[in-house]
Amino acid sequence: MKIQFGRKFWIVATAAIVVFTVFMVGRNALHAVKIKRQINVLTRERAYYSEKIEQDSALLERLRYDDFLEEYARENYHMQRRDEHVYIIRE
């Protein structure tokens, strides 16, 4: 008993393989696009935080000096010395 596959069988088999391949490639392509977007977002975040670290490091270095520390406390926390009056004028 010999089984012969006809032309319709090969057309259906080829179509099934093509559909499966297109589905898998399309799914992988979408996954690649999502990963690329995530990489871009993380790269921007890395640049932002690197810049923030540089700014904070510079601020910490400047805060080691008492003169700047006093100026920083007065400007940002509205601190004052005893027997001193400070008036804040906002524009």
N, CA, C and O of each residue as an XYZ file, in Angstrom:
364
protein
N       0.840     -1.173      0.000
C       0.000      0.000      0.000
C       0.888      1.240      0.000
O       1.599      1.506      0.969
N       0.842      1.954     -1.039
C       1.671      3.142     -1.210
C       0.787      4.386     -1.108
O      -0.241      4.491     -1.777
N       1.211      5.335     -0.250
C       0.438      6.566     -0.069
C       1.026      7.622     -0.991
O       2.227      7.890     -0.957
N       0.205      8.198     -1.785
C       0.651      9.257     -2.666
C       0.024     10.574     -2.208
O      -1.174     10.674     -1.942
N       0.887     11.559     -2.132
C       0.412     12.881     -1.745
C       0.163     13.671     -3.017
O       1.012     13.751     -3.905
N      -1.005     14.241     -3.077
C      -1.370     14.994     -4.272
C      -0.907     16.446     -4.196
O      -0.316     16.900     -3.216
N      -1.202     17.129     -5.258
C      -0.798     18.531     -5.368
C      -1.466     19.395     -4.294
O      -0.825     20.300     -3.759
N      -2.702     19.144     -3.974
C      -3.417     19.927     -2.956
C      -2.748     19.785     -1.586
O      -2.648     20.754     -0.833
N      -2.300     18.592     -1.277
C      -1.631     18.376      0.009
C      -0.381     19.240      0.127
O      -0.154     19.868      1.161
N       0.425     19.272     -0.924
C       1.664     20.056     -0.884
C       1.377     21.554     -0.837
O       2.115     22.306     -0.200
N       0.327     21.984     -1.495
C      -0.049     23.409     -1.439
C      -0.486     23.779     -0.017
O      -0.091     24.822      0.504
N      -1.295     22.929      0.601
C      -1.757     23.187      1.969
C      -0.580     23.130      2.945
O      -0.477     23.971      3.838
N       0.298     22.153      2.783
C       1.459     22.036      3.673
C       2.369     23.250      3.547
O       2.839     23.779      4.554
N       2.621     23.693      2.329
C       3.462     24.878      2.106
C       2.807     26.122      2.699
O       3.481     26.945      3.318
N       1.508     26.260      2.513
C       0.796     27.417      3.071
C       0.861     27.404      4.592
O       1.046     28.451      5.213
N       0.712     26.236      5.196
C       0.781     26.137      6.657
C       2.171     26.525      7.155
O       2.298     27.238      8.150
N       3.202     26.062      6.472
C       4.579     26.405      6.874
C       4.821     27.900      6.716
O       5.435     28.521      7.583
N       4.341     28.489      5.610
C       4.514     29.930      5.384
C       3.779     30.730      6.456
O       4.339     31.688      6.989
N       2.560     30.368      6.780
C       1.793     31.082      7.808
C       2.495     30.973      9.157
O       2.619     31.967      9.872
N       2.948     29.788      9.507
C       3.651     29.605     10.778
C       4.929     30.441     10.824
O       5.223     31.072     11.839
N       5.688     30.447      9.724
C       6.937     31.225      9.666
C       6.656     32.719      9.788
O       7.347     33.419     10.528
N       5.652     33.210      9.072
C       5.305     34.639      9.144
C       4.871     35.006     10.558
O       5.245     36.063     11.064
N       4.094     34.153     11.191
C       3.650     34.408     12.562
C       4.844     34.510     13.507
O       4.918     35.434     14.318
N       5.780     33.563     13.406
C       6.938     33.555     14.308
C       7.858     34.743     14.045
O       8.343     35.370     14.987
N       8.101     35.056     12.782
C       8.969     36.194     12.449
C       8.316     37.498     12.891
O       8.987     38.367     13.447
N       7.033     37.642     12.655
C       6.324     38.858     13.071
C       6.340     39.034     14.573
O       6.521     40.139     15.085
N       6.147     37.934     15.268
C       6.166     37.997     16.733
C       7.550     38.382     17.245
O       7.672     39.181     18.173
N       8.586     37.815     16.643
C       9.948     38.148     17.046
C      10.295     39.588     16.685
O      11.022     40.258     17.419
N       9.780     40.061     15.561
C      10.031     41.447     15.161
C       9.381     42.408     16.155
O       9.994     43.404     16.542
N       8.155     42.122     16.571
C       7.497     42.973     17.567
C       8.250     42.963     18.886
O       8.397     43.994     19.542
N       8.717     41.805     19.257
C       9.502     41.690     20.494
C      10.793     42.498     20.389
O      11.205     43.146     21.351
N      11.427     42.456     19.223
C      12.662     43.223     19.016
C      12.405     44.724     19.091
O      13.223     45.468     19.634
N      11.273     45.174     18.549
C      10.931     46.600     18.606
C      10.703     47.029     20.055
O      11.167     48.092     20.466
N       9.994     46.209     20.828
C       9.756     46.532     22.239
C      11.070     46.616     23.005
O      11.269     47.526     23.810
N      11.953     45.677     22.758
C      13.241     45.681     23.449
C      14.052     46.906     23.052
O      14.703     47.510     23.904
N      14.028     47.285     21.791
C      14.755     48.474     21.325
C      14.224     49.724     22.020
O      15.002     50.592     22.416
N      12.899     49.821     22.170
C      12.322     50.970     22.877
C      12.760     50.997     24.333
O      13.091     52.053     24.871
N      12.759     49.825     24.971
C      13.198     49.762     26.367
C      14.661     50.173     26.493
O      15.030     50.871     27.438
N      15.489     49.749     25.554
C      16.906     50.126     25.572
C      17.042     51.635     25.445
O      17.840     52.245     26.157
N      16.271     52.249     24.548
C      16.333     53.704     24.382
C      15.904     54.435     25.647
O      16.532     55.417     26.043
N      14.835     53.959     26.282
C      14.369     54.577     27.529
C      15.442     54.454     28.612
O      15.741     55.424     29.308
N      16.014     53.268     28.749
C      17.034     53.054     29.778
C      18.298     53.860     29.494
O      18.962     54.317     30.424
N      18.634     54.039     28.224
C      19.797     54.859     27.874
C      19.569     56.313     28.272
O      20.463     56.966     28.810
N      18.352     56.818     27.998
C      18.043     58.200     28.408
C      18.061     58.345     29.924
O      18.567     59.338     30.448
N      17.506     57.353     30.635
C      17.517     57.395     32.099
C      18.949     57.361     32.628
O      19.281     58.064     33.583
N      19.785     56.548     32.010
C      21.184     56.453     32.446
C      21.890     57.794     32.284
O      22.624     58.224     33.174
N      21.668     58.455     31.148
C      22.277     59.769     30.922
C      21.759     60.777     31.943
O      22.533     61.572     32.477
N      20.454     60.751     32.216
C      19.866     61.677     33.193
C      20.478     61.466     34.575
O      20.890     62.419     35.237
N      20.531     60.206     35.001
C      21.049     59.936     36.342
C      22.552     60.162     36.440
O      23.047     60.534     37.504
N      23.279     59.949     35.365
C      24.713     60.261     35.380
C      24.929     61.757     35.569
O      25.797     62.181     36.333
N      24.127     62.551     34.861
C      24.219     64.003     35.018
C      23.823     64.419     36.430
O      24.460     65.286     37.029
N      22.776     63.801     36.959
C      22.320     64.112     38.319
C      23.406     63.756     39.337
O      23.632     64.504     40.288
N      24.069     62.631     39.145
C      25.152     62.220     40.052
C      26.291     63.228     40.005
O      26.854     63.574     41.044
N      26.641     63.707     38.801
C      27.702     64.713     38.684
C      27.323     65.994     39.418
O      28.155     66.584     40.108
N      26.065     66.432     39.274
C      25.616     67.649     39.952
C      25.658     67.473     41.465
O      26.132     68.353     42.185
N      25.162     66.336     41.944
C      25.148     66.097     43.384
C      26.558     65.949     43.946
O      26.829     66.383     45.065
N      27.454     65.340     43.179
C      28.841     65.208     43.633
C      29.498     66.573     43.747
O      30.237     66.837     44.695
N      29.227     67.442     42.774
C      29.773     68.799     42.824
C      29.208     69.548     44.031
O      29.935     70.264     44.720
N      27.905     69.378     44.282
C      27.290     70.036     45.434
C      27.894     69.520     46.737
O      28.190     70.307     47.636
N      28.076     68.226     46.845
C      28.684     67.664     48.060
C      30.098     68.184     48.272
O      30.508     68.453     49.401
N      30.829     68.319     47.190
C      32.195     68.836     47.303
C      32.177     70.279     47.797
O      33.005     70.672     48.619
N      31.223     71.069     47.290
C      31.133     72.464     47.719
C      30.631     72.583     49.158
O      31.000     73.518     49.868
N      29.792     71.639     49.592
C      29.246     71.703     50.951
C      30.283     71.377     52.024
O      30.015     71.543     53.214
N      31.445     70.922     51.621
C      32.502     70.647     52.607
C      33.066     71.926     53.208
O      33.691     71.901     54.269
N      32.844     73.030     52.533
C      33.349     74.309     53.029
C      32.248     75.023     53.801
O      31.107     75.104     53.346
N      32.599     75.533     54.963
C      31.614     76.138     55.859
C      30.918     77.355     55.249
O      29.723     77.556     55.466
N      31.644     78.158     54.498
C      31.032     79.356     53.908
C      29.894     78.980     52.967
O      28.809     79.558     53.032
N      30.140     78.031     52.115
C      29.093     77.622     51.178
C      27.973     76.889     51.899
O      26.806     77.009     51.525
N      28.323     76.133     52.929
C      27.307     75.404     53.694
C      26.321     76.381     54.332
O      25.112     76.150     54.322
N      26.845     77.467     54.885
C      25.971     78.463     55.492
C      25.105     79.135     54.429
O      23.908     79.330     54.637
N      25.695     79.484     53.308
C      24.945     80.110     52.221
C      23.848     79.169     51.699
O      22.728     79.604     51.434
N      24.171     77.909     51.558
C      23.204     76.921     51.074
C      22.050     76.758     52.061
O      20.888     76.689     51.660
N      22.373     76.698     53.338
C      21.330     76.554     54.360
C      20.420     77.775     54.399
O      19.209     77.637     54.575
N      20.974     78.941     54.239
C      20.171     80.165     54.245
C      19.244     80.221     53.023
O      18.070     80.569     53.147
N      19.775     79.876     51.845
C      18.989     79.997     50.625
C      17.918     78.910     50.502
O      16.797     79.189     50.074
N      18.251     77.704     50.865
C      17.334     76.588     50.610
C      16.452     76.239     51.800
O      15.337     75.750     51.616
N      16.920     76.475     52.993
C      16.153     76.097     54.178
C      15.733     77.288     55.016
O      15.159     77.128     56.093
N      16.022     78.494     54.518
C      15.642     79.742     55.185
C      16.116     79.768     56.645
O      15.397     80.220     57.537
N      17.313     79.285     56.863
C      17.870     79.303     58.217
C      18.470     80.679     58.486
O      18.790     81.432     57.566
N      18.610     80.977     59.746
C      19.156     82.273     60.128
C      19.929     82.120     61.430
O      19.786     81.144     62.167
N      20.747     83.121     61.673
C      21.497     83.137     62.933
C      20.597     83.692     64.029
O      19.558     84.295     63.759
N      21.014     83.477     65.252
C      20.261     84.060     66.367
C      20.337     85.578     66.298
O      21.331     86.150     65.850
N      19.307     86.192     66.736
C      19.217     87.665     66.743
C      19.359     88.247     65.335
O      19.886     89.347     65.169
N      18.901     87.529     64.347
C      18.976     88.005     62.976
C      17.578     87.878     62.345
O      16.900     86.869     62.538
N      17.164     88.871     61.617
C      15.883     88.839     60.953
C      16.103     88.680     59.454
O      16.918     89.383     58.855
N      15.377     87.763     58.866
C      15.500     87.510     57.430
C      14.151     87.765     56.791
O      13.123     87.266     57.251
N      14.167     88.544     55.729
C      12.954     88.830     54.983
C      13.084     88.208     53.603
O      14.079     88.402     52.906
N      12.074     87.469     53.229
C      12.084     86.788     51.934
C      11.165     87.568     50.991
O       9.978     87.747     51.260
N      11.728     88.013     49.912
C      10.979     88.771     48.923
C      10.902     87.915     47.661
O      11.918     87.579     47.052
N       9.703     87.581     47.297
C       9.495     86.753     46.094
C       9.002     87.629     44.981
O       8.152     88.496     45.181
N       9.533     87.402     43.820
C       9.150     88.207     42.650
C       8.049     87.547     41.873
O       7.602     88.082     40.859
